[in-house]
Amino acid sequence: MVSTIHSLAGFSFIAFALWHVKNNLLALINHLRLRTAKRLNFELAVAFFGVATLISLSLIDFDPFKQFYAWGQSLRSSNTHNKQSYAYEVIDMTTQSADGTHFRLDFRTGSRFAWPQYAFWLETLDGKMIQPLFVTAKLANNHFANKVKLKNPNQSFSENPLDSQPWNAIFNDGWEPQTAATRARPESLPVFLHKLGIHPKQLSKLDIDGLTGATASNSFIYLGNSKQALPQNVKLKLEINQSFDFNEYYSSDRFPDDPVYSGNGFSGQPSLIYETTINSDSNRSIYVLELVGHGHHSGKTGELYKDLSKITTAKYIVDRIVVEVGK
């Protein structure tokens, strides 16, 4: 309602201004002449100078102008009827390191976020691992203790079955920690695991110096730092994947001869990779991680596949990822 009134008032003002120009055209032309008779038109000169000054100050982000703009934006935000609030968890992995670079990673969940596995790490521009920053504990400890089986072994899916049916109507499950080692998930985060040099048969437990934690149930803030001084340019990457998110291409029967994809992990769409390049010599401190590709559907390689045309709902696991870099 407020925006409608605002728009009507704006159009009314424009109409009135045009009507005023039409009725006072000759007088306005005289005012716009730089010289009238034998003297300068100082009013016009002052007006031009004032307008040029205001435009220049706006272009250089003059601080009072920025504050006025921010005030207007805050008023606009406070009056919107579609405000959203986000609950954040804090994951603090900060360690004592005099030379390390500090990171504050803001991860906002998307509409399809449902207990995924994820990891983020630092690497060189040519793709060599510098340091893991975080990985979910279930993958790091190979703690896939819940054994899941289809009630109907012949049933196949071309969409997430949990979108339309309750869990108990589709699956039988049971808690079997003693057999968890047989349910290793190399397809969960293949790019990250291959960067670590981890072979699928070595997934009994990852050794990443305690940089693990439970999967967040909400958006989260990660606080951490590198162990040592970093090169001028580094990449920060995040890989994320979750089960049951099948689609038309990545259907449950797409790769029947692949024992990992067709196994008990119910992988669906492959992992997605987000990244940004951080330049430590830049004055910039805020970076946005962009979606750049996906991993192998069953974890056979650590290759990054840039074709995202077959990826659908998995793109909505993440809303956005922003990292702030400090010293």
C-alpha positions, 0 to 999 in steps of 0.5 A: 500500500505504501509503495503504491501511494509512493508511486502515485505521488511520484507520477503526480509530481512529474505530471505537475512539473511537465504542466508547469514547464508548458505554461512557463516555457518562455520564462524558463528559456530566458532563465537558462541563458548564460547571458542576459543583455550585457550581464552574466546570469549568475543564478544559472552559474550557481545552479550548474555549480551546485548540481555538479558539486552534488554529483561529484560528492555522490560519485566519491561516496561522500560520507554524509551522503552514504549515511543518508542513503543508509538511513533511507535503506534502514527505513525501507527495510523496517517497513517491508512486509516480507522481512525474513529472520535467520537463526545462526549457529556459531562454529568457533574453530579459532586456534592460536597462530600469530601468523595465521589469517582469520576467517569469518564464514557466513553460511546461509541455508537454502530451501533444500538444506536437509542435513548435508555433509560439507567441508571447506578448505584453503588451496593454492591457485594451482589446486594444491591443498593448503589446509582443511578448515572444517569437515562434518564429523559424520564423514570425518569419523565415518560415523554412518551408523544408521543402516537404511534399506528400501522396503521395496528393492525394485522402487526407483526415484527421479525426485526426492522421495521424502518430498511426497512420502513419509520416511517409514513408508519408503525405508527400513532403518536401524542403528548398527554402529558395528557395521558403519565401516562398510558404509563409507561414503566416498561419493559424499565429498569426492573433491575434498577427499581426493585433495587430502589424498584419501582413497575410498578404502582409507575412509575409516577415519580422517586425520584433520587435527580435530577440525570437525563438528556436527552438521549444523541444523541452521545457517551458521557462522564459522570462525577459524584461521589458517595455521600459518601465513598464506600466499598472496592469492589463495582459494577458499573452497566449500563442497557440500552434498546430501542424500535422497536428492534425486532428479530426472537425470540423477535418478536412483537407477541412472548408474545400475553398474556403479555399486557406490551410486546404487548402494545404500548412500542414496546419493542422488545429485553429486556434490557441489563446489563453491569457491572464491579467490582471496587476495591478501594484498587487496584492501578488500575483506568481503568475498562471496563464494560462487558455485563453480561445478560438481564432483563425481557422482560416485567419488571415483575421481576428485575432478571438478565438473563445470557442467551444471546443466543436470543439477536442479534442486541441489542448487538450493541447498545453499542460499549464499556463502560470504567470507570476511577475511581478517588479520 
